[in-house]
Protein backbone atom coordinates (compact mmCIF):
# COMPACT_ATOMS: atom_id res chain seq x y z
CA UNK A 1 0.00 0.00 0.00
CA UNK A 2 1.37 3.40 -0.96
CA UNK A 3 2.51 5.58 1.90
CA UNK A 4 0.76 8.61 0.43
CA UNK A 5 -2.44 9.33 -1.43
CA UNK A 6 -2.56 12.38 -3.72
CA UNK A 7 -5.88 14.20 -3.90
CA UNK A 8 -6.85 17.51 -5.48
CA UNK A 9 -7.91 20.44 -3.33
CA UNK A 10 -11.44 20.34 -4.74
CA UNK A 11 -11.77 16.59 -4.29
CA UNK A 12 -10.65 16.81 -0.67
CA UNK A 13 -13.01 19.70 0.00
CA UNK A 14 -15.88 17.67 -1.43
CA UNK A 15 -15.00 14.66 0.75
CA UNK A 16 -14.69 16.69 3.94
CA UNK A 17 -18.00 18.46 3.25
CA UNK A 18 -19.63 15.04 2.70
CA UNK A 19 -18.30 13.86 6.08
CA UNK A 20 -19.88 16.83 7.81
CA UNK A 21 -23.19 16.39 6.00
CA UNK A 22 -23.19 12.72 7.03
CA UNK A 23 -22.83 13.93 10.63
CA UNK A 24 -25.93 16.11 10.32
CA UNK A 25 -24.46 19.51 9.52
CA UNK A 26 -26.35 21.70 7.10
CA UNK A 27 -24.88 22.19 3.64
CA UNK A 28 -23.87 25.77 4.53
CA UNK A 29 -21.98 24.68 7.64
CA UNK A 30 -20.48 21.62 5.96
CA UNK A 31 -19.16 23.65 3.06
CA UNK A 32 -17.79 26.45 5.22
CA UNK A 33 -16.02 24.06 7.61
CA UNK A 34 -14.62 22.01 4.76
CA UNK A 35 -13.27 25.18 3.16
CA UNK A 36 -11.16 26.22 6.15
CA UNK A 37 -9.99 22.68 6.97
CA UNK A 38 -8.86 21.99 3.41
CA UNK A 39 -7.23 25.43 3.27
CA UNK A 40 -5.04 24.24 6.15
CA UNK A 41 -4.02 21.11 4.23
CA UNK A 42 -3.55 23.10 1.02
CA UNK A 43 -1.21 25.54 2.75
CA UNK A 44 0.81 22.95 4.66
CA UNK A 45 -0.75 23.83 8.04
CA UNK A 46 -1.39 20.29 9.30
CA UNK A 47 -2.37 21.45 12.80
CA UNK A 48 -5.46 23.11 11.26
CA UNK A 49 -6.14 20.56 8.53
CA UNK A 50 -8.08 17.30 8.47
CA UNK A 51 -6.76 16.55 11.96
CA UNK A 52 -9.51 18.95 13.11
CA UNK A 53 -12.41 16.95 11.66
CA UNK A 54 -12.69 14.57 14.60
CA UNK A 55 -12.81 17.39 17.13
CA UNK A 56 -15.57 19.11 15.15
CA UNK A 57 -17.60 15.89 15.00
CA UNK A 58 -16.99 15.16 18.68
CA UNK A 59 -18.38 18.60 19.53
CA UNK A 60 -21.49 17.88 17.45
CA UNK A 61 -21.95 14.48 19.10
CA UNK A 62 -21.63 16.06 22.56
CA UNK A 63 -24.43 18.49 21.72
CA UNK A 64 -22.20 21.52 22.28
CA UNK A 65 -22.69 23.02 18.80
CA UNK A 66 -25.81 23.48 16.68
CA UNK A 67 -25.09 21.66 13.40
CA UNK A 68 -27.93 23.30 11.44
CA UNK A 69 -28.08 26.79 12.96
CA UNK A 70 -28.78 29.71 10.65
CA UNK A 71 -26.48 32.68 11.30
CA UNK A 72 -28.43 35.92 11.60
CA UNK A 73 -27.01 39.24 10.37
CA UNK A 74 -27.78 42.23 12.58
CA UNK A 75 -26.95 45.45 10.74
CA UNK A 76 -28.15 48.86 11.93
CA UNK A 77 -26.02 50.78 9.43
CA UNK A 78 -23.35 51.72 11.98
CA UNK A 79 -19.69 50.73 12.08
CA UNK A 80 -20.48 47.66 14.18
CA UNK A 81 -21.95 44.74 12.22
CA UNK A 82 -23.10 41.70 14.17
CA UNK A 83 -23.75 38.09 13.29
CA UNK A 84 -25.47 35.83 15.80
CA UNK A 85 -24.09 32.37 15.01
CA UNK A 86 -26.90 30.73 16.97
CA UNK A 87 -24.57 28.29 18.66
CA UNK A 88 -23.18 27.03 15.35
CA UNK A 89 -19.68 26.99 13.96
CA UNK A 90 -18.19 30.40 13.22
CA UNK A 91 -17.19 29.75 9.60
CA UNK A 92 -20.66 30.19 8.06
CA UNK A 93 -21.28 33.22 10.29
CA UNK A 94 -18.08 34.85 9.02
CA UNK A 95 -19.01 34.14 5.41
CA UNK A 96 -22.32 35.91 5.99
CA UNK A 97 -20.80 38.96 7.66
CA UNK A 98 -17.55 39.47 5.73
CA UNK A 99 -18.94 41.21 2.61
CA UNK A 100 -21.01 43.58 4.75
CA UNK A 101 -18.00 44.32 6.96
CA UNK A 102 -15.74 45.09 4.00
CA UNK A 103 -18.32 47.33 2.34
CA UNK A 104 -18.88 49.22 5.60
CA UNK A 105 -15.13 49.70 6.10
CA UNK A 106 -14.73 51.04 2.57
CA UNK A 107 -17.59 53.45 3.24
CA UNK A 108 -16.66 54.63 6.74
CA UNK A 109 -12.93 53.93 6.81
CA UNK A 110 -13.21 51.45 9.68
CA UNK A 111 -15.81 48.90 10.78
CA UNK A 112 -16.03 45.88 13.05
CA UNK A 113 -17.72 42.50 12.74
CA UNK A 114 -18.82 40.89 15.99
CA UNK A 115 -19.67 37.20 15.86
CA UNK A 116 -21.50 36.01 18.96
CA UNK A 117 -22.43 32.57 20.27
CA UNK A 118 -20.19 30.62 17.92
CA UNK A 119 -17.99 27.57 18.13
CA UNK A 120 -14.55 28.31 16.71
CA UNK A 121 -11.88 25.74 15.87
CA UNK A 122 -9.96 27.18 12.94
CA UNK A 123 -7.05 29.47 12.20
CA UNK A 124 -7.79 33.16 11.65
CA UNK A 125 -5.69 33.67 8.53
CA UNK A 126 -8.44 32.46 6.16
CA UNK A 127 -10.63 35.26 7.50
CA UNK A 128 -8.19 38.16 7.23
CA UNK A 129 -7.02 36.83 3.87
CA UNK A 130 -10.61 36.84 2.62
CA UNK A 131 -10.98 40.47 3.70
CA UNK A 132 -7.81 41.48 1.87
CA UNK A 133 -9.42 40.00 -1.25
CA UNK A 134 -12.26 42.45 -0.62
CA UNK A 135 -9.78 45.34 -0.57
CA UNK A 136 -9.44 46.10 3.14
CA UNK A 137 -6.87 45.57 5.86
CA UNK A 138 -8.11 43.48 8.75
CA UNK A 139 -7.37 42.37 12.31
CA UNK A 140 -9.08 39.31 13.78
CA UNK A 141 -8.95 37.92 17.30
CA UNK A 142 -10.82 35.54 19.57
CA UNK A 143 -10.46 33.83 22.94
CA UNK A 144 -10.28 30.05 23.20
CA UNK A 145 -10.68 27.98 26.35
CA UNK A 146 -8.45 28.29 29.37
CA UNK A 147 -5.27 26.31 28.65
CA UNK A 148 -2.57 28.96 29.12
CA UNK A 149 -1.15 30.24 32.39
CA UNK A 150 -0.52 34.00 32.62
CA UNK A 151 3.11 35.05 32.93
CA UNK A 152 4.25 34.26 36.46
CA UNK A 153 1.29 31.95 37.09
CA UNK A 154 0.85 28.20 36.82
CA UNK A 155 -2.87 27.54 36.35
CA UNK A 156 -4.75 27.68 33.02
CA UNK A 157 -6.65 30.96 32.77
CA UNK A 158 -6.09 32.44 29.30
CA UNK A 159 -6.75 30.86 25.92
CA UNK A 160 -4.28 30.38 23.11
CA UNK A 161 -6.03 33.56 21.92
CA UNK A 162 -4.95 33.91 18.30
CA UNK A 163 -4.41 37.26 16.60
CA UNK A 164 -4.24 37.76 12.83
CA UNK A 165 -3.61 40.70 10.50
CA UNK A 166 -3.96 41.04 6.75
CA UNK A 167 -2.95 43.80 4.32
CA UNK A 168 -4.13 43.82 0.67
CA UNK A 169 -1.47 43.87 -2.06
CA UNK A 170 -3.48 43.68 -5.27
CA UNK A 171 -4.49 40.81 -7.53
CA UNK A 172 -1.02 39.67 -8.56
CA UNK A 173 0.53 39.47 -5.09
CA UNK A 174 -0.21 37.36 -2.06
CA UNK A 175 -1.42 39.56 0.81
CA UNK A 176 0.71 40.37 3.81
CA UNK A 177 -0.76 38.07 6.46
CA UNK A 178 0.30 36.86 9.85
CA UNK A 179 -1.59 34.70 12.31
CA UNK A 180 -0.24 33.48 15.60
CA UNK A 181 -1.38 32.20 18.94
CA UNK A 182 -0.41 34.31 21.91
CA UNK A 183 0.72 31.08 23.55
CA UNK A 184 4.19 29.81 22.63
CA UNK A 185 2.50 27.35 20.25
CA UNK A 186 -1.00 26.45 19.18
CA UNK A 187 -2.60 23.70 21.26
CA UNK A 188 -2.93 21.65 18.09
CA UNK A 189 0.87 21.58 17.81
CA UNK A 190 1.14 20.02 21.28
CA UNK A 191 -1.51 17.46 20.36
CA UNK A 192 0.39 16.59 17.18
CA UNK A 193 3.58 16.11 19.23
CA UNK A 194 1.64 13.77 21.52
CA UNK A 195 0.24 11.75 18.63
CA UNK A 196 3.67 11.44 17.01
CA UNK A 197 5.50 10.59 20.25
CA UNK A 198 7.73 13.66 20.08
CA UNK A 199 8.92 15.75 23.01
CA UNK A 200 8.10 19.45 23.15
CA UNK A 201 10.73 22.18 22.94
CA UNK A 202 11.62 23.64 26.32
CA UNK A 203 9.63 26.67 27.40
CA UNK A 204 6.33 25.62 25.83
CA UNK A 205 4.48 24.36 28.89
CA UNK A 206 4.32 23.46 32.57
CA UNK A 207 2.84 20.35 34.17
CA UNK A 208 -0.06 20.24 36.64
CA UNK A 209 2.34 21.23 39.44
CA UNK A 210 3.64 24.26 37.57
CA UNK A 211 6.98 22.62 36.72
CA UNK A 212 8.48 23.08 33.23
CA UNK A 213 7.88 20.03 31.04
CA UNK A 214 8.68 18.77 27.55
CA UNK A 215 6.21 15.85 27.82
CA UNK A 216 3.14 16.64 25.68
CA UNK A 217 0.91 14.50 27.91
CA UNK A 218 2.00 16.44 30.98
CA UNK A 219 1.63 19.72 29.10
CA UNK A 220 -1.95 18.92 28.09
CA UNK A 221 -2.72 18.10 31.73
CA UNK A 222 -0.97 21.26 32.92
CA UNK A 223 -0.78 24.63 31.18
CA UNK A 224 0.76 26.14 28.09
CA UNK A 225 2.81 29.31 28.38
CA UNK A 226 2.40 32.69 26.64
CA UNK A 227 5.00 33.69 24.09
CA UNK A 228 7.44 36.37 25.17
CA UNK A 229 6.59 36.10 28.86
CA UNK A 230 4.74 39.15 30.16
CA UNK A 231 4.37 40.61 26.62
CA UNK A 232 2.42 37.67 25.27
CA UNK A 233 0.46 37.46 28.50
CA UNK A 234 -0.60 41.11 28.17
CA UNK A 235 -1.64 40.70 24.52
CA UNK A 236 -3.60 37.57 25.39
CA UNK A 237 -5.38 39.44 28.19
CA UNK A 238 -6.19 42.26 25.74
CA UNK A 239 -7.86 39.70 23.47
CA UNK A 240 -9.90 38.36 26.41
CA UNK A 241 -11.10 41.93 27.01
CA UNK A 242 -11.78 42.97 23.40
CA UNK A 243 -13.08 39.70 21.91
CA UNK A 244 -14.73 38.40 25.08
CA UNK A 245 -15.77 40.99 27.61
CA UNK A 246 -16.31 43.90 25.20
CA UNK A 247 -18.51 41.96 22.78
CA UNK A 248 -20.55 40.38 25.57
CA UNK A 249 -19.32 36.85 25.02
CA UNK A 250 -17.34 34.17 26.86
CA UNK A 251 -13.83 34.67 28.13
CA UNK A 252 -11.59 31.62 27.85
CA UNK A 253 -12.25 30.50 31.43
CA UNK A 254 -16.01 30.87 30.89
CA UNK A 255 -15.76 28.87 27.67
CA UNK A 256 -14.03 26.04 29.52
CA UNK A 257 -16.68 26.12 32.23
CA UNK A 258 -19.37 25.84 29.54
CA UNK A 259 -17.68 22.88 27.82
CA UNK A 260 -16.26 21.12 30.85
CA UNK A 261 -13.44 19.71 28.70
CA UNK A 262 -10.74 20.73 26.24
CA UNK A 263 -11.59 17.77 23.97
CA UNK A 264 -14.31 19.80 22.21
CA UNK A 265 -14.11 22.86 19.98
CA UNK A 266 -14.36 26.04 22.10
CA UNK A 267 -17.50 28.18 22.32
CA UNK A 268 -17.04 31.96 22.45
CA UNK A 269 -17.22 35.00 20.18
CA UNK A 270 -14.94 36.70 17.69
CA UNK A 271 -14.00 40.27 16.78
CA UNK A 272 -12.83 41.29 13.31
CA UNK A 273 -11.86 44.90 12.54
CA UNK A 274 -11.59 46.03 8.91
CA UNK A 275 -9.95 49.24 7.67
CA UNK A 276 -9.73 50.98 4.32
CA UNK A 277 -6.15 52.17 3.70
CA UNK A 278 -7.41 54.57 1.04
CA UNK A 279 -9.88 56.21 3.40
CA UNK A 280 -7.34 56.56 6.20
CA UNK A 281 -4.75 58.10 3.83
CA UNK A 282 -7.24 60.36 2.04
CA UNK A 283 -5.79 63.83 1.42
CA UNK A 284 -2.25 62.75 2.22
CA UNK A 285 0.50 62.35 -0.40
CA UNK A 286 1.13 58.93 -1.89
CA UNK A 287 -0.83 55.75 -2.45
CA UNK A 288 -0.84 53.70 0.79
CA UNK A 289 -0.73 50.39 -1.07
CA UNK A 290 2.24 51.53 -3.16
CA UNK A 291 4.03 52.85 -0.07
CA UNK A 292 3.47 49.52 1.66
CA UNK A 293 5.22 47.79 -1.24
CA UNK A 294 8.31 49.95 -0.63
CA UNK A 295 8.38 48.67 2.95
CA UNK A 296 7.90 45.03 1.91
CA UNK A 297 10.63 45.30 -0.72
CA UNK A 298 13.00 46.76 1.88
CA UNK A 299 12.31 43.81 4.20
CA UNK A 300 12.85 41.22 1.49
CA UNK A 301 15.85 43.15 0.20
CA UNK A 302 17.65 42.43 3.47
CA UNK A 303 17.13 38.71 2.97
CA UNK A 304 14.27 38.57 5.44
CA UNK A 305 11.06 36.66 4.78
CA UNK A 306 7.57 38.09 4.89
CA UNK A 307 5.18 36.07 7.07
CA UNK A 308 3.09 33.36 5.37
CA UNK A 309 5.51 33.02 2.44
CA UNK A 310 6.08 29.33 3.17
CA UNK A 311 2.32 28.87 3.37
CA UNK A 312 1.80 30.57 0.01
CA UNK A 313 4.59 28.47 -1.54
CA UNK A 314 2.93 25.31 -0.20
CA UNK A 315 -0.36 26.49 -1.69
CA UNK A 316 1.22 26.95 -5.10
CA UNK A 317 2.66 23.43 -4.97
CA UNK A 318 -0.53 21.72 -3.85
CA UNK A 319 -2.69 23.56 -6.38
CA UNK A 320 -0.37 22.20 -9.06
CA UNK A 321 0.42 18.77 -7.62
CA UNK A 322 -2.41 17.95 -5.22
CA UNK A 323 -2.45 17.34 -1.48
CA UNK A 324 -0.47 14.40 -0.14
CA UNK A 325 -2.27 12.42 2.57
CA UNK A 326 -0.75 9.53 4.45
CA UNK A 327 -2.39 6.12 4.08
CA UNK A 328 -3.65 6.45 7.67
CA UNK A 329 -5.19 9.85 6.94
CA UNK A 330 -6.90 8.51 3.83
CA UNK A 331 -8.23 5.51 5.78
CA UNK A 332 -9.55 7.79 8.49
CA UNK A 333 -11.42 9.86 5.90
CA UNK A 334 -12.95 6.65 4.56
CA UNK A 335 -14.06 5.67 8.05
CA UNK A 336 -15.53 9.07 8.86
CA UNK A 337 -17.35 9.24 5.54
CA UNK A 338 -18.83 5.76 6.04
CA UNK A 339 -19.79 6.03 9.72
CA UNK A 340 -20.31 9.72 10.45
CA UNK A 341 -20.81 10.37 14.18
CA UNK A 342 -20.68 6.62 14.87
CA UNK A 343 -16.96 6.80 14.15
CA UNK A 344 -16.47 9.13 17.13
CA UNK A 345 -15.97 7.59 20.55
N, C-alpha and C positions, 0 to 999 in steps of 0.2 A: 504493500500500500504506500502510495506516495506520501512524503512527509508534508507536503503543502498542496493546497487546492487553490487555484487561481479563479477569481470571480470578478466580474465587472462591478463597478460602483452601482450601477442601476439594478443589476441582478441582486446584489446584496441588499440594497434598500428595499426591493420588492419582497425578499425573503423575510427580512426583519419586520416589515409592516405586516406581513401575513402572520407571523408569530404573535404579534400584539393583537391582531384581530381575532385570532384563535382564542386568545385569553380574555376576550370580551371588550376590548377597547374599541371605541368608535373609529371610523375610518379617519376622521380628522386627527384624533390623538395618535392613532397608529402611524399615520404618515409623518406627523411632526416628530414623534419620538424616533422613528426610523431614520429620518433625515439627520438628526444631530448625532445619533450613534454611528451611522455609517460615515459621517463627516470625520469622526474621530479615527476610524479605521483608514479612511482615505488619506488623512493627513499624518498618519504614523503615530497617533496619540492613543496607544493601546489602553491606557488607563481610563479612557472615556469612550472606548469602542464597544464591541459586542460583549465584552466582559460585563457591561452594565445591564444587559437584558435581564439576567436572573434577578437582580435586585429590584428592577422595575416590576417584574411579575410577582415577586415575593410581596411587594408592597400592595399590589392589587389583591392578591390572595388573602392578605391580612386585613383587608377592608380599610386601609389607611389612605386610599386615594380613590377618587370617583372616576372609573374608566370611561364613562360616557357623558361627563359633564359638558356643558356648553358655555364657554367663556363669554362673559357679558361686558361689552364696551360701555364705559361711562364717560361721556365727553360733554363738558359744559362750555366748551369753547375757550377755556383758559389754558395756561401753560402746563397744567397738570392733567394728564390723561390717565384714566384708570381702567384696568381690566380685572374683573372679578373672575378668577379661575374656577370658582365653584368647587374647590377641593380636588380639581384635576391636575394633571401634569402641566408644567409651566409653558411647554414648547408651543402648544396650540394657542395659548393666551398671548404669548409674545407675537406669534404670527399675525394675530388679529390686531394687536396694538401698534406694531412697528410702523406701518405706513402712515397711520394717523400721527404718531409721534414725530416722524421725519418731516411730514408736511407742516406740522405746527412749529417745529424748530426753524424750518426755512422761513416761515412767516414771521415769527416773533424773535428769532435769534437763538432762543433757548427754550427747551420744553422738557418735561419729565414724564416718563411712563411708570406708573405704579402698578405692579401685579400683586394682588392680594389672594390669600387662601389658595396657594399653589403648592404642589410637590415638585421639587427641583432636584435633578440628579446630574445635570450635564455641565460641561464647560461653558464659560461665558463668551469665548471668542466667536462662536457662530453668530451670536446676537450682535455684538459690536461690528463684526464684519458685514453682516446684513445691512446695518445702518450706514456704513460707509458706502455700500452699493447705492444707497438712496441719497447720497451726497452730503451727509452730515458727519461730524465727529461725535463720538459717543463714549460714555463711561457707564459701566454696568457693575453692580455689586449685589451681593445677597449674603445673609447669614447661612448657617448650616445647622448641625446639631452639635452640642457641646462635646468636643473631643480634644480641645487644645487648652493647655494651661496658660494663664497670663504670665508674662515675664516675672520671675521671682516666685511664682506659685507652683503648685504640684497637682492640683485637681482640675479636671476638665471643666471649663466654663465658657470659653469662646468656641466658635466654629472654625473650620478651615477658611471661611469667609473670603471667597475669591473676589478679585477686583480686575476688571478688564477695561482697556481703552482702545479705540480705533480712530484712525485718521484717514480720510479719503485721499486717494492719489490719482484718480482718473482711471479710465477704462483699460489702459494698457499696462498698468502697474498694480501689483498686489498692494493692498492697504498696509499702513503701519499699524500693527496690532500687537498688543501684549495682553496676557492673561495669566495671572498667577494667584495661587493660594497665599494667604497671609501666614499660614503655617509653613514650616520649613519645606514640607512636601505635601502634595495632595494625599488624602487618606487612601485613595485608590492605589497610589504607589506603594504604600505600606502593605496593603492587601495583596498586591501582585508579588511583592517580596516574600510574603508568607506562603503564597501558593507555589512559588518557585523554589522555596527552601533557601532563600538568600538572606544574609544578615543585612541590617540597615547601616547606613553610614552613621558615624558618631554625631551626636548633637541633634538628631531628629526627634527623639522621644525620651520619656521617662516611664518607669514601670509604676505599678499601683502604689508603691511606697515612695514615689518621687525620686527614685534613683535612676541615673542615666542608663539606657539600655540600647543594644543593637539587635535584640531579639524581636522580630515583628509580632509574635504572639504576645509578648510582654508589653509591647508598645500599644497594641490594640486594647489590652486590658488596662493600660495606664492612661497616659496623655501624650499627645503630640506637643511640639514646641513651636512658638511663633518664630518666623524668620527674623534675623537681625535683633534678637532680644527685645528690648523695650520699644524699639521703633516699630517692629512688626506687631507687637502687642497693642500699641497705640492705634495703628491703622486698623487692626481687626476690631478694636473697640469702637472706632469711628463707624465702621460698617454695621456693627450691632445697633448703633444709635440711628444712623441714616436709613438703613434698609430694614430695620426691625421696629424700633421704638417710634421713629418719625412717621412711618407709613402705617402705624397701627397694626403691626403684625408681630409674629413670634420673634423673640430673640433666640439664639442658639440653645440656651438652657431650657427655654419654654418649649422649643421644638422637640428636644429630647424627652421632656416630661410628657408631651403629647404622644410620642411614639413608644416610649418605654424601652427602646432598643436602638442600636446603631446599625442593625442588619437591614433596615428598611430605608427607602429614599426619604430625605428630610422634608418636612412640611414647614413652610414659612412664606415670606413675600420676597419681592425683588424690586429694585429701583434702577431705572435706566435713564440717564440724562443725555439728551442730544443737543448739539450746538451747530449753528451754521457759521463756518469760518468767514464766509462772505459778509454776513450781517454784522459780525463782530468787528470786522476790519473796514466796514463801510466808511468812506471819507478819508481813509488813511492811504498813504502811498503804497503801491505794490499789491500784487495778487497773493493772498495768503497761501494758496496751494503751491504757487511757484516758489515762494520764499521757503516753504517747508522743504521743497526738493533740494534747495541749496544746503539746508541743514543735513538732510539725509545723505547727500553726496559727500559732505565733509566727514560724516561719521564713517561711511564706507571707504572713503579715500584714505583713512588712517589704518585700514585693514580690519576695522571692527565690523561686526555683523548686526544688522537690524533684527529685532525680535521677530519670531515666526518664520524666518527665512528657511530653516530646515523643514518646517511644516509645509510651506508652500512648495519646496522642492519635492517633498514626499508626495504631495498632491499631484504635481506634474507627472511624476513617475507612475503613480497608480492610475491616473486617468488614461495614460498610454498603455500600461502593461497589465492593469487589473490589481486587485487586492489579494495578497497571499495570506491564506488562512492555514493554520496547522490542521492536521488530520483530526486532532481532538476537537478543535474549534468547529470544524465542519460537522463532525458527528454530533456535537452538542446542538448545533442549529437544527439538524435533522430531528433530534429528540424533542426539542422545544416546539418545532413546527408540528410534529405528530401528536404530542401530548398536551400542549398548552399548559394551563395551570397545574395539571396533574403531574407535570415534570418537576414541580417545585416542592421541596420537602417543607 
